[in-house]
Amino acid sequence: MTATAAGWRKDFTWGVSTSSYQIEGAHDEDGRKPSIWDTRCRIAGKIGGGDTGDVACDHYHRYPEDIALMAGLGLDAYRFSVAWPRVLPRGKGAPNEKGLAFYDRLIDALLEAGIEPWLCLYHWDLPQALHDIGGWAVRDSAGWFADYAALAARRYGDRVKKWITFNEFAVFTLFGYAIDWSAPGITDRDTHLKVIHNVNRAHGMGVDVIRSLVPGAAIGAVHNRQAVWPEKDTDADRAAAALLHEHWNLAFPDPQLLGCYPPILGEAIEPYVQGGDMAQICRPIDFFGLNHYGPIFAKEEPDSTWGFAWGSPPDDAPKSEIGWAVWPDAFRDELIDLCKTYKLPVVVTENGCGGHLDAPDASGKVHDAHRVKYLELYTAKMREAMEKGADVRGYFVWSLLDNFEWGSGYGPRFGLVHVDYATQKRTPKDSYAWYRSFITAAKAK
């Protein structure tokens, strides 16, 4: 049953998403050791405002309050990530019981509140200790990830049945190893190719581990997918857009689900592919996780690692407060195309709107009409895609809380809940009330 004029499918999942480094804080507490993001935050000039994730939203201590906020929304599910360096401080070897126990407490509290935990194993925070011995650039990294996945599956698989291997493969590999926008800040073509392939191998090994250890698990992976358009209507920018499209949209779902790399990238990556690798990568999964915000634009940049750079949307294009293109039709089209191409149910694991101006007014309320409008437009196009045959099973807003937004620090705010970082006070925004009402109405039909 898909969405019709009569309403949303009865088993549709409504949720919110977060990630460990962006909200947890407690960066050196209870045995946690640094990740590559802790390291990057200490390099001058790399993070907006000189910010760090040391405290973030202090979710490590305030998770009961945050779960109460989730319950107030009427959510079905919460997508979170485990911090690899919290449970395995050296990335491998002896686990950290105090770190493991934190996620026990979180999962148990979610279940008690009637909220299903969706556990993501990797949201960019590679243990620094593993990076120091080669990180994702060495083939051993796939085995390190599989061992970490096994630890989590054995510990939490009795209560967690929704599993995600990685979040946004293309973002952390492209920005971390080809464009110096993310940790670890390497810009080297060969290293980038090795990382792409080893991360794909790690995904496949992780799927097999979870499948073997968690009866009844539903396993997926989260891909960022946006249309890539040339900034200008020139041959050079069209070529840049075609190559960025392969890196951004195809480099991970194609080998994982179709068994092959896209053609341009495939030729470059072939020297790093060994016998049996593609079979190891292409493992059966249960859903396609989609993170989508709006289309992106490419331009030629001969001096860059791959010959392309990020372009700008047209001057007259609708944009969010942080300058991202707002193009709801592209969201509808992406959902339809994904279902046709990969023939899997799709769960929208991130969609949301960033702003700079969210702040309490004199009465203490936070009015974010721009976010409400965005969510109205995008959920309407999701519904339209479902009516046209797209098999969409869930929708998670990014994010529950304002949080640390990577290289942008604490400038952009994506949350349904405002966080005063000085006091950690949480204030639900107008978008929180909108989403609560939306979920209530969707379930009533």
RORO-444983 format. One record per residue: residue in one letter; x, y, z of N, C-alpha, C, O, CB in turn. Coordinates in steps of 0.2 Angstrom, whole numbers, plus 5000, padded with zeros to 4 digits. Each point is the difference from the previous one (the first is absolute). Glycine has a CB too. Layout:
! RORO-444983
AXYZXYZXYZXYZXYZ...
END
This chain:
! RORO-444983
M500449945000499650065000500450065000500550015004498649935002T500850114989500450065000499550065002499449985001501449974990A499550115010499650055002499550024994500149994994500950055013T498449974996499550024995499650065003500250035005499749854991A499650145001499650065002499749985007499950055004499949994985A500249905013499749985006500550005006499850005005499449934988G501450085005500550015006500649964999500249974995498950045012W501449994998500649975000499949935001499649985004501050135000R499949854994500049935001500049995008500450045003500249934986K499149985013499949995008500749985003500150025006498749944992D501750014998500649985003500550054999500649995001499149894998F500250184999500550054999500350025006499750015005499650044985T501449965010500450025006500150085000500350024995500249865005W499350155005500250075001500550015005500049975006498850064991G501850015002500550005004500450065000499850054996500349835003V500450135005500550054999500749965001500149955002499250145003S501249954992500749985000500550045004499950065000499849884989T500850035013500650045003500649964999500049954996499350105013S501349974993500649965000500450015006500050065003500049954984S500549955014500350005007500450065001500050035005500049844994Y500550144996500550065001499650065001500250055003500749894991Q498650075002499650065000499650025006499950065001500049924987I499949975016499650025006500349975006499850035006499249974987E501449955008500149975006500450045005499950005006500149894988G500650145003500450035005500449955004500249944997499150165004A500949915005500449955004500549974996500149945000498950045007H501450064990500549984995500649965004500349964996499450144997D500449915013500649975003499749965007500449995004500450094991E498649915005499749975006499949924999499849984995499650135007D500649865004499949935000500449964995499749954997499150085008G501849984994500449964996500050024992500449974996499449945013R499850144989500050014993500650034998500350045004498549984996K501549974994500650024998499950044993499450004998501249915007P499850134993499950054994499849964994500249954998500650135007S498849964991499949984993500350054995500350045003498649915000I501150034991500350054995499750075000500350054998500049854995W499150105010499650075000500350035007500050074999499049894995D501150015011500350035006500750044997500150055002499449875006T500950044988500650034998499950064995500450055001500149835000R499150114995499850064995499850065004500250054998499549874993C499950075014499850065003500550045004499950065002499049884999R501750034999500550035004500550034995500650025002499349905008I500050084984500450034994499750074999499550004998500849884997A500150175006499850074999499750014993500349984995500650065014G498549994991499750024994499649954996499750014995501350065004K499049875004499649954996499250005002499649974996501549965004I498850095006499350005002499750075001500450045003499849855003G499250134992499750065001500050025007499849965004499550034986G500950075012500050025007500549975004500050015006498850014992G501649944999500549965005499649955004500349985005500550124995D498649884998499649965004500349935000500449974996498650105002T500749895007500249935001499449965002499550035002501749995001G498849914997499549965002500149985007499749955003500150014986D500650075015500249985007499449995004499949955004501250114995V498449995001499450005004499449994995499549975002501150115007A499449964986499449994995499450015004499950065003500749864989C498950045007499450005004500049975006499449995003500050024986D501149965013500149965007499549955000499749985005500750125001H499449874988499549945000500249945004499649975003500150074986Y501049965012500249945004499750005007499949955003501250054991H498850065009499750015007499350024999499649985005501550055000R498749994990499350035000499549964995499550024998501050095004Y499749834997499649964995499349995003499649994996501549955000P498850055010499349995002499650064998499449994998501049945012E499850134991499650064998499950004992499550024998501050045012D500049924987499950004992499549944998499750014995501550035004I498849915005499549944998499350035002499649984996501349935006A499150135003499350025002499850054994499450004999500849995013L500250054985499950044995499749964994499650024996501250075008M499649854994499849964995499349975001499550004996501749975002A498750015009499349975001499550064999499449984998501149945010G499650144994499550054999499850014993499550034998501050025012L500049934985499850014993499649944997499750014995501450055004G498849895005499749944998500349964995499749964996499350105006L501749944998500449964996499949935000499849975005501050124996D499349874994500149935000500749985001500149945003499050054989A501450055005500749975000500550065001499850064999499849854994Y501050075009500650055001500649974997500249945002499350115009R500849984984500649984997500650045003500050065000499449914989F501049995014500650035004500649964997499949954997499450095013S501349984992500649964998500449995007500050045005500050014983V500349895011500549985006500750044998500250004995499249895007A500950135003500750035000500549945000500149985006499550144999W500749874990500549945000500550015005500249955004499650044984P500550075013500550015005499750005007500450005005500350064987R498749945009499750005007500049925002500149995006499250124992V500549854997500049935002500649964999500149955003498750064994L501650014998500749974999500550064999500150024995499449884999P500750125012500450065000500650004995500250054998499549965014R500649934987500649994996499849984993500449994995500349995015G498650024989499749984994500049924999499649984996500850124999K500049865008500049935000500249985007500250045004500049954983G499849945014500249985006499550005006499449984999501750054998A499149995009499649995006499550064999500150054999500849905008P498450024994499550055001500050045006500249985005499149954987N500350135008499950045006499349995003499550024997501350074998E499249885010499349985003499650065002499450004999501249905006K499750164997499650065002499750034994499550025000501350005009G499649974985499750034994499549964997499550024998501650025000L499049895003499449964997499450015005499449994997501549924999A499250105010499450005005499650074998499450005002501349945007F499650114989499750064998499449984995499550025001501550055001Y499249904993499549984995499549955002499450004998501550024993D499349945014499549965003499450045003499449995000501549925003R499450145001499550045004499650044995499450015001501450005008L499550024985499650034995499549964997499450024999501650054999I499249875000499549954996499449985005499550004998501549964995D499250035013499549985005499550055001499449995000501449935005A499450144996499650065001499650014994499450025000501450035008L499449954986499650004994499549954999499450024999501650034995L499149895008499549955000499550015005499449994999501449934997E499450105010499550025005499550054998499550005002501449975006A499450084988499650054997499649994994499650044998501250035007G499249864993499749984994500350034993499650004995499450005012I501650014993500450034994500549944998500449985004499450145000E500149864990500549954997500750034999500050054996499049894999P501550035007500750024999500249984993499949944998500450065014W499950044984500349994993500850015001500250065001498749974992L501549925007500750015002500450014994500149954996499749995015C500650114988500550014995500749995003500250035005499050054989L501249885003500649985003500650064998500450015004499349874995Y500250154996500650054998499750064997499750014995501049905003H499450155006499850064998500650055001500050055003498849935000W501749994993500650054999500650005005500550034999498750034994D500749915013500450015006500549945000500049975005499250105001L501249924989500549955001500550015005500250065002499749934986P500249965016500550015006500750024997500349974995499149945012Q500950144996500650034998500649955000500450004996499250115009A500349845000500549955000500049954994500649984998499350025014L499649994985499949974993500350044995500449974995498649965009H500850134996500350054994500850005001500350004995498650075005D501349925006500850015001500349944997500650004998499250065012I499949884989500349944996499749994993500049944998500250015014G499650104985499750004993499350014999499850024995501149905004G498750075006499350024999499749964994500149954999500150165007W499349934991499649974995500449994994499849974995499250095009A501649974995500449994995500449934999500349984995499950145005V499749845006500349935000499549954999499550015003501550035004R499149904990499549954999499849975007499449985001501150004988D499950025016499949975007499450045003499649975004501650004997S498650094996499550045004499349974999499650005004501150104993A499249864998499449974999499949945005499450005003500650024985G500549955014500049955006499950045006499649975005501149954989W499650135007499950045007499350025000499749995006501450054994F498649984995499350025000499549945002499650005004500650094988A500049855004499649945002500049985007499549985003500749994985D500450045015500149985007499650045004499749985005501449984993Y498950115001499650055003499249985000499750015004501250084994A498949904996499349984998499849945004499550005003500650054986A500449905012499849945004499950025007499649975003501149964989L499850115011499950025007499350035001499749985005501650044996A498550034995499450035000499449955000499550015003501050104993A499549854999499549954998499949965006499449985002500850024986R500349975015500049965006499750035006499649975004501349964991R499350135006499850045006499350034999499649995005501550044997Y498649994992499450035000499549974996499450024999501250085002G499649844995499649974996499349975003499649984996501450004997D499050015013499449975003499550055001499449995000501349945006R499550144993499550055001499950054993499550034999500749975014V500450004983500050044994499949964994500449954999500350135007K498849934990499949964994500150044994499949974994499349965012K500850144994500250044994500750025001500250035004498650014995W501649944996500750014999500250044994499849984995500449925012I500250154994500350034994500850005001500350015005498750074994T501349904995500749995001500450075000500350015005499649884989F500050155001500350074999499550054999499549994997501549954999N499250125006499650064998500450044995500650025001498849995010E500350004983500350054995500749984998500550045001498750055003F500949864993500649974998500450064995500650015002499049874998A500050154996500450044995500250075003500550024998498849934993V500350075014500250065004500749995003500450044999498450005002F501249915004500650005004500649984996500650015002498749965008T500649994984500649984996500250064996500650014999499049875001L500050154996500250054996500250075003500550024999498649944993F500650065014500250055003500649995005500450055002498449994998G501349905002500649985004500649984997500550015003498749965005Y500750014985500649974997500250034993500549994997499249915009A499850154992500150034993499950085001500450034996499349864998I499950135010499850075001500150015008499749975004499550044986D501250045012500250015007499450045003500150055003501249954994W498249965004499450035003499849965007499650025004500050024985S500749905011499849965006500649965002500650004997498349994999A501149985010500549965003500149944995499549974998500350065014P500849944987500650035003500450054996500550025001499649875004G499650144989500250054997500649994995500550044999499250025011I500349884987500449984995499850024993499449994999501049915008T500050124989499850014993500549964995500550034998499050095005D500449824996500449964996499549954996499749965003501350055005R499149994985499649964996500049925001499549975001500650124991D500549895009500149935001499849985007499649945000501450064992T499150045013499749985006499350005000499749965003501350095003H498750004991499350005000499749944996499549975003500650154997L500249864995499749944997500149935004499549965000500850094989K500249955015500149945004499550005006499749955002501550054996V498650075004499550005006499349984997499749975003501050135002I499249934989499349984997499949925000499549985003500550134990H500549865005500049934999500049965007499649955001500950064988N499950015015500049975007499450015004499849965004501450054996V498550054999499450015004499449964997499649985004500850144998N499649874991499549964997500149935003499549965001500550114989R500649905010500149945003499849995007499749955002501350044990A499150065012499850005007499350005001499749965004501350114999H498649964992499350005001499849934998499649975004500350144992G500349864999499849934999500249955005499649965002500650064986M500449995015500249955006499550025006499849955004501450044992G498650075005499650025006499349974999499749975005501050134996V499049904993499449974998500049935002499549975003500350114988D500749885007500049935001500149985008499749965002500850034987V499950065014500049995008499450015003499849965004501450074995I498450025000499450015003499549954998499649985004500650144996R499849864994499549954998500149935004499549975001500550094987S500649935013500249935003499850015008499949955003501050034988L499250085012499950005007499450035003499849995006501450034993V498450014996499350035003499449974996499950024995500750095008P499149845000499449984997499550054999499850045004500449855001G499550114989499550044998500250084999499650045000499749895007A501350084992500350064998499850034994499949964995501150015012A498850094992499950044994500650044999500150055004498649954997I501749994994500650044999500050044994499749984995500949925010G499750164996500050054994500750045001500449995004498350014995A501350044996500650055000499750074998499550004996501449915001V499450145005499750074999500550034994500650015001498950005011H500250014983500350044995499750074999499450015000500949884994N500250165005499850064998499950004992500449984996500250085014R498849964988499850004993499750074998499450025003500449854997Q500550174996499750064997500250004993500549984998499650085013A499449974985500250024993500650045000500150055004498749944993V501650004998500650044999500050044994499949964994500849965013W499250144993499950044994500750054999500350025004498449974997P501450024992500650054999499850075002499450024999501049914991E500150105013499950075002499850044994499650055000501249945009K499650004985499950044994499949954994500249945001500550165003D498949924991499949964995500649994995499950034994498850005007T501849945001500650004996500249935000499949965005500550154998D500049874992500349935000500449985006499949955003500150064984A500450045015500449995006499649985006500249965004500750114991D498649975006499650005006499649935000499849975005500250164997R499849864992499649944999500449935002499849965003499550104988A501349955006500549945002500150005007500149945003500450074986A499650045015500150005007499449985003500149965005500650144994A498749914999499449985003499949925000499849975004499750144994A500749874996500049924999500549975004499849945003499850084985L501050005013500449975005499850015007500149955004500850074988L498950035010499850015007499449965001499949975005500550154995H499149874995499549955001500249935001499749975005499650104987E501249915005500349935001500250005008499949955003500450034984H500150075015500350005006499550005006500049975005501050084990W498550005003499550025006499449955000499849985005500550134993N499549864996499449965000500049934998499649965002499950144995L501149885000500149934998500549965003500049944999499550114990A501049985013500649975002499949945006500449965000500350144997F498849915006499849955006499449964998500149945001500550145007P498849954991499549954998500049964994499849945000499650155005D501049934990500149964994500449935002499749954998500250164995P500749905010500349935001499649965006500149945000501050124997Q498649985008499749965005499449974998499849945002500650145006L499249954987499449974998499949974993499649964998499950125010L501049954987500049974994500649964998500149974995499250135002G501249905007500649965000500550034995500549974998498849945004C500750164997500550034995500150075002499550035002500249894989Y500950115008500150075000499750044994500049964995501050025013P498850084993499950044994500650004995500550005002498650075005P500849954987500549994995500650045001500649984999498549994993I500850105009500650045000500449985006500649995000498850104994L500349915012500349985006500349935000500549985003498850105003G500349884991500249935000500749984997500449965002498450024997E501350064995500749994997500550035005500649975000498950054989A500450035015500550025004500149965006500649995002499150124994I499849865006500149965006500249924999500249975005498950115000E500949904989500149934998500749985003500049945002499350084988P501250025010500649975003500049985007500449965002500250114990Y498949955012500049995007499549945001499949985006500350144997V499549854992499549955001500349934999500349994995498850095001Q500849885009500349935000499549954999499450025001501550025007G499349904991499549954999499549995006500349995005500649954987G498550055006499549995005499750075004499549995003501149904999D499750164996499850065004499350024998499650025004501650024996M498649964994499450024998499449965002499550035002501050024988A499749895011499549955003499950025008499549995003500749924988Q500450115012500050025007499650065001499750015005501449934996I498950114994499750065001499249994999499650035003501550034993C498749914999499349994997499749955004499949944998500450104991R499449985017499649965005499350025000499850065000501349925007P498549974994499250025000499950045007500249985005499549914989I499950165005499850045005499250014999499749984996501550085005D498649985005499250005000499750064998499450014999500749915010F500350144992499750064998500650054998500649995002498449995006F500850074988500550054998499850065004499550035000500649934988G500450075016500050065004500250064995500550004998499749935013L499350124989500150054996500150075004499550015004499949934986N501250095009500050075003500050054994500449994996500349975014H498850084991499950054994499850075003499650005004500149904988Y500650155005499850075002499950044994499450035000501349965009G499750014986499850044994500549984994500649975002498850125005P500649934987500549994995500650045002500050055003499149934988I501549995006500650035000500350024993499749974995500549975016F500350114989500250024994500750004999500450005005498750084995A501249904994500749994999500350054995499650024996500249855007K500850144998500450044995500749974999500249975004499150134999E500949924991500749974999500550045005500050065001499749924987E500849985014500550035004500749964999500149955003499050095006P501349984986500549964998500549985005500449955000499550104989D500250005016500549995005499849955006500349995005500150124992S498949875003499849965005500249924999500249994995498850095007T500949885003500249935000499749974994500349964997499850045016W499250014986499749964994499850054995499749984995499949945013G500650144992499850054994499350035001499850034995500949904998F499050065012499350035001500050045007500449985005499049934988A500250135008499950045006499250015001499650004995501650065005W498649965006499350025002499950064996500350055001499749895010G499450064986499750064997499550035004499949985006500449984983S499450105009499550035003499349994997500050004994500850095010P498749914999499350004997499950074996500350055002499249875007P500050074986499950074997499750055005499849995005499949954985D500550125008499850065005499350005002499850025005501150044990D498749925000499250005001499749945003499450005001500650084990A500549875010499749945003499850015007500350035004500449904989P498750035009499950015008500549965004500349954998498550054999K501450035008500549985005499850005007499650045002501350004989S499549925013499950005007500450065003500450034996499449855004E500250135006500350065003500849995000500450045000498749985007I501149914992500749994999500249994993500649984999499449965012G499650084984500250004993499949934997500250004994500650095009W498949864999499949944997499350014996499550035002501149905007A499550044985499450004995499449965003500149955002500750064988V498650025009499449975002499649994994499850044996500250025015W500049874988499749984993499649935001500249954999500850104995P498449965009499649945002499949954994499949945002499550135007D500549964985499949954995500549954999499949944998499450154996A501349935007500649965000500049945005500349954998500450154997F499049925010499949955006499549944997500249945001500150155008R499249934989499549964997500349954994499949945001499250145002D501349954993500349974994500549955003500049944997499850164995E500649925013500549955002499749945003500249954999500550155004L498749915001499749945003499749954995500149945001499650145009I500149954985499749964994500649964997499949944999499150144999D501549965000500649974997500349945004500249954997500050164997L499949915012500349955005499749935000500349954999500150155008C498949914994499649935000500149964993500049945000499250125009K500849984986500049974993500749974999500149944998499150144998T501349955006500749984999500249945005500349964997500050164999Y499649895010500349955005499549955003500249955003500650145000K498549924995499549965002500049985007500049945002500150024986L500050095016500049995008499550055003499950054997501349915003P498550025005499650055004500550065002500549995002498649925002V500650154996500450065002499850035006499450005001500850024987V500349995017499850045006500450064999500650005000499249905007V499850164994500450065000500350015007499650025005499550034986T501549955009500350005007500350065002500250015006500149884992E499750164997500150075002499750054995500049994994501149985011N498550084998499850054995499850065005499749995006499849934985G500750145008499950055004500350074997500250004995499849925015C500050134994500150074998500550035005499850015006499150004988G501650025004500550045004499850075000499850034995501149885003G499350125008499950075000500550035005500349975004498550024994H501350085001500450035005499750055005500350025005500549984986L498550015008499750055004499549975005499750045004500450034986D499949875011499649975005500250025007500649995002499149914991A499950135011500150025007499450025003499550024997501650035000P498949945010499450025004499850074999500550045001499749875007D499250114992499850075000499950025007500149965005499350034984A500350075012499950035007499649955004500150005006500050124989S499449855002499649955004500349935001499749965003499350114993G501649925001500349935001499849964994500349945001499750085011K499650004983499849954995500550014994500350054999498549965005V501349934992500450004995499649994993499749954999501350015008H499050094989499650004994500449994994500550034999498750055006D500749864992500449984994499649984994499949954998501050015010A498750094990499549994995500449984993499749964997499650135008H501349924994500449984994500049925001500049974994500750145005R499449865006500149935001499349974999500049954997501050065011V498550024995499349975000499950004992499749954998499950095014K500550014985499850004992500449954997499749974995500050155006Y500949875000500549954997499749935001499949964995501150125006L498849915005499849935002499349994997499849944998500850065012E499050054989499349994997500149984993499749964997499850135011L501049954988500149994993500349934999499849974995500450155003Y500349865006500349944998499649945002500049954997501150105005T498549955004499649945001499450004995499849944999500550075013A499550044985499550004995500349974994499649964997499850145007K501249914994500349974994500249925002499949964995500550155001M499749885010500149935002499449964999499949944997501050095011R498550004994499449974999499849994993499749954998499950105012E500650004986499850004993500449944996499849964996500050165004A500949875002500449954998499749935002500049964995501050115006M498749925005499749945002499449994995499849944999500650075013E499250044987499449994996500249984993499649974996499850125011K501249934991500249984993500449935000500349984995499850145002G499949855009500249935000500749995004500249945001499350054988A500850065014500649995004499849975006499650025004500950084991D499949855007499949965006500450035006500649985001499249924992V499950155010500450045005499649985007499450005000500950104992R500249885012499749965006500150055007499849985005500549914989G500150165005500150045006500350074999500350014994499949885012Y499850154999500250074999500350035007499750005005499550024985F501450005010500450025006500250074998500450014996500049875007V499450175002500350064999500750015003500149985005498750064996W501650004995500650025003499950075002499950054996500849884997S499350095014500249955005499650025006499650055000501649944996L498849965009499650025006500350065003499650055002500249835000L500850134999500350065003500550044996500349974995499649965015D500150134991500650044997500649975003500049975005499350144994N501249884997500649975002500750024996499950054996499349855007F501350074999500650014996500049984993499949944999500750055012E499550064985499949984992500750004997500150044995498750025005W501649905002500649984997500450074999500250035005499349874990G500850114999500450054999499750075001500350055001500249884991S498850075008499750075001499950015008499750055002499749934987G500849975015499950015007499350015002499649964998501550095002Y498850005005499350015003499650054996499550035003501049935008G499850064983499650064997499349984997499550025002501650024995P498949914998499449974998499649975005500249965004500350034984R498850025012499649965004499549964996499650034996500550065013F499849854992499649954997499449975004499649974998501350014994G499150045014499649965005499350025000499850064999501249935008L498649964995499350025002500050035007499550035002500149874991V500950095011500150025006500650055001500549984998498949925007H500550164997500650055001500449985006499749985005499650114989V501349915005500549995006500450065001500350034996499849855001D499850155009500550055003500649975002500049965005499050114998Y501649934993500649965001500350035007500449965003499750024985A499850085014500350025006499649975006500449985005499950134990T499149885005499649975006499749934999499849975004499950154998Q500449864991499749934998499250005001499749955000501450005003K498650114997499350005001499749984993500250034995499850065014R499549874991499649974994499450044999499650015005500949884996T499350144993499450044999499749974994500350014994500150095012P499149864994499649984994499850064995499850055003499849855003K500650104988499850054995499349994997499749955002501550064996D498650044998499349994997500049944996499549964999500450165001S500749864997500149944995499949945004499749954998501050114995Y499449945014499949945004499349995001499749944999501350085007A498650034995499350005001499749984993499549965000500550135009W500249934986499849984993500149934999499549974998500750144997Y500449865006500149934999499649965004499749954998501450084999R498849995010499549965004499350004997499749945000501050095010S499150024988499350004997500049964994499549974998500350155007F500749894991500049964993500049935002499649964996501050134998I499849885010500049935002499349985002499849954998501550065005T498450035002499449985003499549994994499649965000500650105011A499849994984499550004995500149944995499549974998500450155003A500749874998500249944995499849935003499849964997501250114999K499149935011499849935003499250005001499849945000501350065006A498650054994499250005001499749984993499449985001500750115008K500249924986499649994993500149924998499749984995500550145002
END
